[in-house]
Amino acid sequence: MKIVCALAFLLSFIFAIVPRNLLSDTVTFNGPPKHIAAFCVLAWLLDRAYPERSGGAKIAALIGYGVLIELVQGFIPYRSANLFDVFMDVIGIAIYSMLKYFVSRKSTPVR
């Protein structure tokens, strides 16, 4: 699972830095839904790949990754950095965290 997780992070970084017109046929939605979905999936993959790590460390790593992407995009002429994108990344992470909480709570027997 660690290899799959690393490949997902690599692929998402590539998608973040290539010109948008190259992705228009590949990615059919942009903006907030893309960020939310991507970071929800990345959170799930990171959680599965590193179950021994604390949730806080994984959340910090994901937020740091989102900030890194925006910083890199700020230096690419055909891309732009946007703090709103980081906010959407955080929403994706929060959605995964809530889903994980409710699923684990539902599967825990009541005493």
DSSP file (Angstrom, degrees, kcal/mol; ACC not computed):
  #  RESIDUE AA STRUCTURE BP1 BP2  ACC     N-H-->O    O-->H-N    N-H-->O    O-->H-N    TCO  KAPPA ALPHA  PHI   PSI    X-CA   Y-CA   Z-CA
    1    1 A M     >        0   0    0      0, 0.0     4,-2.5     0, 0.0    48,-0.2   0.000 360.0 360.0 360.0 -28.6    0.0    0.0    0.0
    2    2 A K  H  >  +     0   0    0      1,-0.2     4,-2.5     2,-0.2     5,-0.2   0.873 360.0  49.8 -64.5 -35.8    2.9    2.4    0.6
    3    3 A I  H  > S+     0   0    0      2,-0.2     4,-2.5     1,-0.2    -1,-0.2   0.920 111.0  48.6 -68.3 -43.2    3.9    2.2   -3.1
    4    4 A V  H  > S+     0   0    0      2,-0.2     4,-2.2     1,-0.2    -2,-0.2   0.914 112.3  49.7 -61.3 -42.9    0.4    2.9   -4.2
    5    5 A C  H  X S+     0   0    0     -4,-2.5     4,-2.2     2,-0.2    -2,-0.2   0.937 111.2  48.1 -61.3 -47.8    0.2    5.8   -1.8
    6    6 A A  H  X S+     0   0    0     -4,-2.5     4,-2.4     1,-0.2    -2,-0.2   0.900 111.5  50.5 -61.7 -41.0    3.6    7.2   -3.0
    7    7 A L  H  X S+     0   0    0     -4,-2.5     4,-2.9     2,-0.2    -1,-0.2   0.884 108.6  52.2 -64.6 -38.3    2.4    6.9   -6.7
    8    8 A A  H  X S+     0   0    0     -4,-2.2     4,-2.5     2,-0.2    -2,-0.2   0.909 110.7  47.4 -64.5 -41.6   -0.8    8.7   -5.9
    9    9 A F  H  X S+     0   0    0     -4,-2.2     4,-2.0     2,-0.2    -2,-0.2   0.915 113.7  48.2 -65.0 -41.8    1.1   11.6   -4.3
   10   10 A L  H  X S+     0   0    0     -4,-2.4     4,-2.4     2,-0.2    -2,-0.2   0.934 112.9  47.4 -63.0 -46.5    3.5   11.7   -7.3
   11   11 A L  H  X S+     0   0    0     -4,-2.9     4,-2.6     1,-0.2    -2,-0.2   0.902 111.3  50.6 -63.1 -41.7    0.6   11.6   -9.8
   12   12 A S  H  X S+     0   0    0     -4,-2.5     4,-1.5     1,-0.2    -1,-0.2   0.869 110.1  50.7 -66.0 -34.0   -1.3   14.3   -8.0
   13   13 A F  H  X S+     0   0    0     -4,-2.0     4,-1.1     2,-0.2    -2,-0.2   0.912 109.7  49.8 -68.2 -41.4    1.8   16.5   -7.9
   14   14 A I  H >X S+     0   0    0     -4,-2.4     4,-1.8     1,-0.2     3,-0.8   0.938 110.3  50.4 -61.0 -46.3    2.3   16.0  -11.7
   15   15 A F  H 3< S+     0   0    0     -4,-2.6    -1,-0.2     1,-0.2    -2,-0.2   0.841 108.5  54.8 -58.8 -32.5   -1.3   17.0  -12.3
   16   16 A A  H 3< S+     0   0    0     -4,-1.5    -1,-0.2    -5,-0.2    -2,-0.2   0.731 114.8  36.4 -75.2 -22.2   -0.7   20.1  -10.1
   17   17 A I  H << S+     0   0    0     -4,-1.1    -2,-0.2    -3,-0.8    -1,-0.2   0.628  93.7  91.4-109.9 -14.3    2.2   21.4  -12.2
   18   18 A V  S  < S-     0   0    0     -4,-1.8     5,-0.1    -5,-0.2     0, 0.0  -0.448  92.5 -84.5 -78.1 157.1    1.4   20.5  -15.8
   19   19 A P    >>  -     0   0    0      0, 0.0     3,-1.4     0, 0.0     4,-0.6  -0.319  36.0-125.8 -58.9 140.7   -0.4   23.1  -17.9
   20   20 A R  H >> S+     0   0    0     58,-0.3     3,-1.2     1,-0.3     4,-0.7   0.823 106.2  64.4 -59.8 -33.5   -4.2   22.8  -17.5
   21   21 A N  H 34 S+     0   0    0      1,-0.3     4,-0.3     2,-0.2     3,-0.3   0.752  96.1  58.7 -66.7 -21.3   -4.8   22.4  -21.2
   22   22 A L  H <4 S+     0   0    0     -3,-1.4    -1,-0.3     1,-0.2     3,-0.2   0.733 109.5  44.1 -74.8 -21.9   -3.0   19.1  -21.1
   23   23 A L  H XX S+     0   0    0     -3,-1.2     4,-3.4    -4,-0.6     3,-0.6   0.485  82.6  97.5 -99.3  -4.4   -5.4   17.8  -18.5
   24   24 A S  T 3< S+     0   0    0     -4,-0.7    -1,-0.2    -3,-0.3    -2,-0.1   0.825  90.9  41.0 -60.3 -32.7   -8.7   19.0  -20.1
   25   25 A D  T 34 S+     0   0    0     -4,-0.3    -1,-0.3    -3,-0.2    -2,-0.1   0.725 121.2  43.6 -83.9 -21.8   -9.4   15.6  -21.7
   26   26 A T  T <4 S+     0   0    0     -3,-0.6     2,-0.6     1,-0.2    -2,-0.2   0.895 114.4  44.4 -89.3 -45.9   -8.2   13.7  -18.7
   27   27 A V     <  -     0   0    0     -4,-3.4    -1,-0.2     1,-0.1     7,-0.0  -0.900  61.0-173.6-107.3 118.9   -9.8   15.6  -15.8
   28   28 A T        +     0   0    0     -2,-0.6     2,-0.4    -3,-0.1    -1,-0.1   0.532  68.5  48.2 -93.7  -5.3  -13.4   16.6  -16.4
   29   29 A F        -     0   0    0      2,-0.1     2,-0.2     3,-0.0    -1,-0.0  -0.979  64.8-175.1-133.6 150.4  -13.9   18.7  -13.3
   30   30 A N        +     0   0    0     -2,-0.4     4,-0.3     4,-0.1    -2,-0.0  -0.708  41.9  27.8-130.0 178.4  -11.8   21.5  -11.8
   31   31 A G  S >> S-     0   0    0     -2,-0.2     4,-1.8     1,-0.2     3,-0.7  -0.291 113.8  -1.3  71.9-146.5  -11.6   23.7   -8.9
   32   32 A P  H 3> S+     0   0    0      0, 0.0     4,-2.8     0, 0.0     5,-0.3   0.849 128.9  54.2 -53.1 -45.2  -13.0   22.9   -5.4
   33   33 A P  H 3> S+     0   0    0      0, 0.0     4,-2.5     0, 0.0     5,-0.3   0.896 109.0  50.4 -59.8 -36.5  -14.4   19.4   -6.3
   34   34 A K  H <> S+     0   0    0     -3,-0.7     4,-2.6    -4,-0.3     5,-0.2   0.928 112.9  45.2 -65.6 -44.6  -11.1   18.3   -7.6
   35   35 A H  H  X S+     0   0    0     -4,-1.8     4,-2.4     2,-0.2     5,-0.3   0.928 114.7  47.9 -65.3 -45.5   -9.2   19.4   -4.5
   36   36 A I  H  X S+     0   0    0     -4,-2.8     4,-1.8    -5,-0.2    -2,-0.2   0.945 115.8  43.7 -61.6 -49.1  -11.7   17.9   -2.1
   37   37 A A  H  X S+     0   0    0     -4,-2.5     4,-2.3    -5,-0.3     5,-0.2   0.925 114.0  50.5 -63.5 -45.4  -11.8   14.6   -3.9
   38   38 A A  H  X S+     0   0    0     -4,-2.6     4,-2.7    -5,-0.3    -1,-0.2   0.924 114.1  42.7 -61.2 -45.9   -8.1   14.4   -4.4
   39   39 A F  H  X S+     0   0    0     -4,-2.4     4,-1.9     2,-0.2    -1,-0.2   0.764 110.5  56.0 -77.3 -23.5   -7.3   15.1   -0.7
   40   40 A C  H  X S+     0   0    0     -4,-1.8     4,-1.9    -5,-0.3    -1,-0.2   0.926 113.3  41.9 -67.0 -45.3  -10.0   12.8    0.5
   41   41 A V  H  X S+     0   0    0     -4,-2.3     4,-2.8     2,-0.2    -2,-0.2   0.916 114.0  51.4 -67.6 -44.1   -8.5   10.0   -1.5
   42   42 A L  H  X S+     0   0    0     -4,-2.7     4,-2.7     1,-0.2     5,-0.2   0.888 109.2  51.5 -61.2 -38.2   -4.9   10.9   -0.5
   43   43 A A  H  X S+     0   0    0     -4,-1.9     4,-2.3     2,-0.2    -1,-0.2   0.915 111.0  47.8 -63.8 -42.5   -6.0   11.0    3.2
   44   44 A W  H  X S+     0   0    0     -4,-1.9     4,-2.3     2,-0.2    -2,-0.2   0.933 113.6  46.9 -63.5 -46.1   -7.4    7.5    2.8
   45   45 A L  H  X S+     0   0    0     -4,-2.8     4,-2.6     2,-0.2     5,-0.2   0.919 113.4  48.1 -63.0 -43.9   -4.3    6.2    1.1
   46   46 A L  H  X S+     0   0    0     -4,-2.7     4,-2.0     1,-0.2    -1,-0.2   0.895 111.5  50.9 -63.7 -39.7   -2.0    7.7    3.6
   47   47 A D  H  < S+     0   0    0     -4,-2.3    -1,-0.2    -5,-0.2    -2,-0.2   0.895 114.1  43.7 -64.6 -40.8   -4.1    6.3    6.5
   48   48 A R  H  < S+     0   0    0     -4,-2.3    -2,-0.2     1,-0.2    -1,-0.2   0.860 115.4  48.3 -72.3 -36.3   -4.0    2.8    5.0
   49   49 A A  H  < S+     0   0    0     -4,-2.6    -2,-0.2     1,-0.2   -47,-0.2   0.816 123.9  29.2 -75.6 -30.6   -0.3    3.0    4.1
   50   50 A Y    ><  +     0   0    0     -4,-2.0     3,-1.3    -5,-0.2    -1,-0.2  -0.524  63.8 154.6-130.2  65.6    0.8    4.3    7.6
   51   51 A P  T 3  S+     0   0    0      0, 0.0    -1,-0.1     0, 0.0    -2,-0.1   0.752  73.8  62.6 -65.7 -21.8   -1.6    3.0   10.2
   52   52 A E  T 3  S+     0   0    0     -3,-0.1     2,-0.2     2,-0.1    -5,-0.1   0.673  87.2  88.9 -77.9 -16.1    1.0    3.2   12.9
   53   53 A R  S <  S-     0   0    0     -3,-1.3    -3,-0.1    -6,-0.1     2,-0.0  -0.498  87.3-103.2 -81.7 151.1    1.3    7.0   12.5
   54   54 A S     >  -     0   0    0     -2,-0.2     4,-1.9     1,-0.1     5,-0.2  -0.349  22.9-121.3 -71.6 153.9   -0.8    9.4   14.5
   55   55 A G  H  > S+     0   0    0      1,-0.2     4,-2.5     2,-0.2     5,-0.2   0.880 112.6  55.3 -61.5 -38.4   -3.8   11.0   12.8
   56   56 A G  H  > S+     0   0    0      1,-0.2     4,-2.5     2,-0.2    -1,-0.2   0.889 106.5  50.1 -63.4 -39.6   -2.4   14.5   13.6
   57   57 A A  H  > S+     0   0    0      2,-0.2     4,-2.2     1,-0.2    -1,-0.2   0.894 112.0  47.9 -65.8 -39.4    0.9   13.7   11.9
   58   58 A K  H  X S+     0   0    0     -4,-1.9     4,-2.3     2,-0.2    -2,-0.2   0.902 112.2  48.9 -69.0 -40.0   -0.9   12.5    8.8
   59   59 A I  H  X S+     0   0    0     -4,-2.5     4,-2.6     2,-0.2     5,-0.2   0.926 111.9  49.1 -64.4 -43.9   -3.2   15.5    8.7
   60   60 A A  H  X S+     0   0    0     -4,-2.5     4,-2.6     1,-0.2    -2,-0.2   0.904 111.0  50.4 -61.9 -40.9   -0.2   17.9    9.1
   61   61 A A  H  X S+     0   0    0     -4,-2.2     4,-2.2     2,-0.2    -1,-0.2   0.908 111.5  48.1 -63.8 -41.8    1.7   16.0    6.3
   62   62 A L  H  X S+     0   0    0     -4,-2.3     4,-2.3     2,-0.2    -2,-0.2   0.917 113.0  46.8 -66.3 -43.4   -1.3   16.4    4.0
   63   63 A I  H  X S+     0   0    0     -4,-2.6     4,-2.4     2,-0.2    -2,-0.2   0.919 112.3  51.1 -64.4 -42.1   -1.8   20.1    4.7
   64   64 A G  H  X S+     0   0    0     -4,-2.6     4,-2.6    -5,-0.2    -2,-0.2   0.886 109.0  51.6 -60.3 -39.2    1.9   20.6    4.2
   65   65 A Y  H  X S+     0   0    0     -4,-2.2     4,-2.4     2,-0.2    -1,-0.2   0.909 109.3  49.8 -63.9 -42.7    1.7   18.8    0.9
   66   66 A G  H  X S+     0   0    0     -4,-2.3     4,-1.9     2,-0.2    -2,-0.2   0.900 112.1  47.5 -63.0 -40.8   -1.2   21.0   -0.2
   67   67 A V  H  X S+     0   0    0     -4,-2.4     4,-2.6     2,-0.2    -2,-0.2   0.910 110.0  53.7 -65.8 -42.2    0.8   24.1    0.8
   68   68 A L  H  X S+     0   0    0     -4,-2.6     4,-2.6     1,-0.2     5,-0.2   0.919 106.8  51.7 -58.1 -45.1    3.8   22.8   -1.1
   69   69 A I  H  X S+     0   0    0     -4,-2.4     4,-2.7     1,-0.2    -1,-0.2   0.933 111.2  47.3 -57.7 -46.4    1.8   22.3   -4.2
   70   70 A E  H  X S+     0   0    0     -4,-1.9     4,-1.6     2,-0.2    -1,-0.2   0.891 110.9  51.5 -65.3 -39.0    0.5   25.9   -4.0
   71   71 A L  H  X S+     0   0    0     -4,-2.6     4,-0.6     2,-0.2    -1,-0.2   0.927 112.0  46.4 -62.5 -44.3    4.0   27.3   -3.4
   72   72 A V  H >< S+     0   0    0     -4,-2.6     3,-1.6     1,-0.2     4,-0.5   0.926 109.8  53.9 -63.6 -44.2    5.4   25.4   -6.4
   73   73 A Q  H >< S+     0   0    0     -4,-2.7     3,-1.0     1,-0.3     6,-0.3   0.815  98.9  64.3 -61.1 -29.0    2.5   26.6   -8.6
   74   74 A G  H 3< S+     0   0    0     -4,-1.6    -1,-0.3     6,-0.3    -2,-0.2   0.737 104.3  46.6 -65.0 -22.6    3.3   30.2   -7.6
   75   75 A F  T << S+     0   0    0     -3,-1.6    -1,-0.2    -4,-0.6    -2,-0.2   0.447  93.0  90.2 -98.6  -2.3    6.7   29.8   -9.4
   76   76 A I  S X  S-     0   0    0     -3,-1.0     3,-1.9    -4,-0.5    -4,-0.0  -0.851  71.8-143.3 -98.2 123.8    5.2   28.2  -12.6
   77   77 A P  T 3  S+     0   0    0      0, 0.0    -1,-0.1     0, 0.0    -4,-0.0   0.823  98.8  45.1 -56.9 -35.2    4.3   30.9  -15.2
   78   78 A Y  T 3  S+     0   0    0    -61,-0.1   -58,-0.3    -3,-0.1     2,-0.3   0.349 113.2  56.2 -94.3   6.9    1.2   29.0  -16.4
   79   79 A R    <   -     0   0    0     -3,-1.9     2,-0.3    -6,-0.3   -62,-0.1  -0.800  68.4-149.7-126.1 170.9   -0.1   28.2  -12.9
   80   80 A S        -     0   0    0     -2,-0.3     2,-0.3    -5,-0.1    -6,-0.3  -0.998  17.6-117.9-144.0 148.6   -1.0   30.3   -9.9
   81   81 A A        -     0   0    0     -2,-0.3     2,-0.3    -8,-0.2   -10,-0.1  -0.614  31.6-176.2 -82.8 144.1   -0.9   29.8   -6.1
   82   82 A N    >>  -     0   0    0     -2,-0.3     4,-1.0     1,-0.1     3,-0.8  -0.929  26.1-157.8-148.2 117.6   -4.2   30.0   -4.4
   83   83 A L  H 3> S+     0   0    0     -2,-0.3     4,-1.8     1,-0.2     3,-0.1   0.801  96.1  65.2 -63.9 -29.2   -4.9   29.8   -0.6
   84   84 A F  H 3> S+     0   0    0      1,-0.2     4,-2.2     2,-0.2    -1,-0.2   0.860  96.0  57.6 -61.2 -35.6   -8.5   28.8   -1.3
   85   85 A D  H <> S+     0   0    0     -3,-0.8     4,-2.1     2,-0.2    -1,-0.2   0.893 104.5  50.6 -62.4 -39.3   -7.2   25.6   -2.9
   86   86 A V  H  X S+     0   0    0     -4,-1.0     4,-2.3     2,-0.2    -1,-0.2   0.903 108.2  53.2 -64.2 -40.3   -5.4   24.7    0.4
   87   87 A F  H  X S+     0   0    0     -4,-1.8     4,-1.8     1,-0.2    -2,-0.2   0.903 108.8  49.0 -60.2 -41.8   -8.7   25.4    2.2
   88   88 A M  H  X S+     0   0    0     -4,-2.2     4,-2.1     2,-0.2    -1,-0.2   0.862 108.3  54.4 -66.0 -35.8  -10.5   22.9   -0.2
   89   89 A D  H  X S+     0   0    0     -4,-2.1     4,-2.1     2,-0.2    -2,-0.2   0.924 107.3  50.4 -60.6 -44.1   -7.7   20.4    0.5
   90   90 A V  H  X S+     0   0    0     -4,-2.3     4,-2.6     1,-0.2    -2,-0.2   0.873 107.4  53.7 -63.5 -38.0   -8.4   20.7    4.2
   91   91 A I  H  X S+     0   0    0     -4,-1.8     4,-2.6     2,-0.2    -1,-0.2   0.916 107.7  50.8 -63.0 -41.9  -12.1   20.1    3.6
   92   92 A G  H  X S+     0   0    0     -4,-2.1     4,-2.0     2,-0.2    -2,-0.2   0.907 111.4  47.7 -60.4 -42.0  -11.2   16.9    1.7
   93   93 A I  H  X S+     0   0    0     -4,-2.1     4,-2.5     2,-0.2    -2,-0.2   0.905 112.1  50.2 -64.3 -42.2   -9.1   15.8    4.6
   94   94 A A  H  X S+     0   0    0     -4,-2.6     4,-2.6     2,-0.2    -2,-0.2   0.887 107.9  52.9 -65.1 -39.6  -11.9   16.7    7.1
   95   95 A I  H  X S+     0   0    0     -4,-2.6     4,-2.6     2,-0.2    -1,-0.2   0.935 110.8  46.9 -62.1 -45.6  -14.5   14.7    5.0
   96   96 A Y  H  X S+     0   0    0     -4,-2.0     4,-2.8     1,-0.2    -2,-0.2   0.936 112.0  51.0 -60.1 -45.2  -12.2   11.6    5.1
   97   97 A S  H  X S+     0   0    0     -4,-2.5     4,-2.2     1,-0.2    -2,-0.2   0.897 111.9  46.6 -61.0 -41.3  -11.7   12.1    8.8
   98   98 A M  H  X S+     0   0    0     -4,-2.6     4,-2.7     2,-0.2     5,-0.2   0.918 112.4  49.5 -67.9 -42.8  -15.4   12.3    9.5
   99   99 A L  H  X S+     0   0    0     -4,-2.6     4,-2.5     1,-0.2     5,-0.2   0.922 111.8  49.1 -61.0 -43.4  -16.2    9.3    7.3
  100  100 A K  H  X S+     0   0    0     -4,-2.8     4,-2.6    -5,-0.2     5,-0.2   0.920 111.8  49.4 -61.6 -44.0  -13.5    7.3    9.1
  101  101 A Y  H  X S+     0   0    0     -4,-2.2     4,-2.2    -5,-0.2    -2,-0.2   0.939 114.1  43.5 -60.8 -49.1  -14.9    8.3   12.5
  102  102 A F  H  X S+     0   0    0     -4,-2.7     4,-2.0     2,-0.2    -1,-0.2   0.869 114.9  48.9 -70.1 -35.8  -18.5    7.5   11.6
  103  103 A V  H  X S+     0   0    0     -4,-2.5     4,-1.8    -5,-0.2    -1,-0.2   0.927 114.0  45.7 -67.4 -44.2  -17.6    4.2   10.0
  104  104 A S  H  X S+     0   0    0     -4,-2.6     4,-0.7    -5,-0.2    -2,-0.2   0.859 113.4  50.6 -67.5 -33.9  -15.4    3.1   12.9
  105  105 A R  H  < S+     0   0    0     -4,-2.2     3,-0.4    -5,-0.2    -1,-0.2   0.875 109.8  49.7 -70.3 -37.5  -18.1    4.1   15.3
  106  106 A K  H  < S+     0   0    0     -4,-2.0    -2,-0.2     1,-0.2    -1,-0.2   0.850 110.5  50.1 -69.5 -34.2  -20.8    2.2   13.5
  107  107 A S  H  < S+     0   0    0     -4,-1.8    -1,-0.2    -5,-0.1    -2,-0.2   0.585  90.6  93.4 -82.9  -8.9  -18.7   -0.9   13.4
  108  108 A T  S  < S-     0   0    0     -4,-0.7     2,-0.1    -3,-0.4    -4,-0.0  -0.729  83.4-119.5 -84.8 125.9  -17.9   -0.8   17.2
  109  109 A P        -     0   0    0      0, 0.0     2,-0.3     0, 0.0    -2,-0.1  -0.371  22.9-121.9 -67.0 142.8  -20.4   -2.8   19.2
  110  110 A V              0   0    0      1,-0.1    -4,-0.0    -4,-0.1     0, 0.0  -0.659 360.0 360.0 -82.9 137.0  -22.4   -1.0   21.7
  111  111 A R              0   0    0     -2,-0.3    -1,-0.1     0, 0.0     0, 0.0   0.426 360.0 360.0-100.3 360.0  -22.1   -2.3   25.3
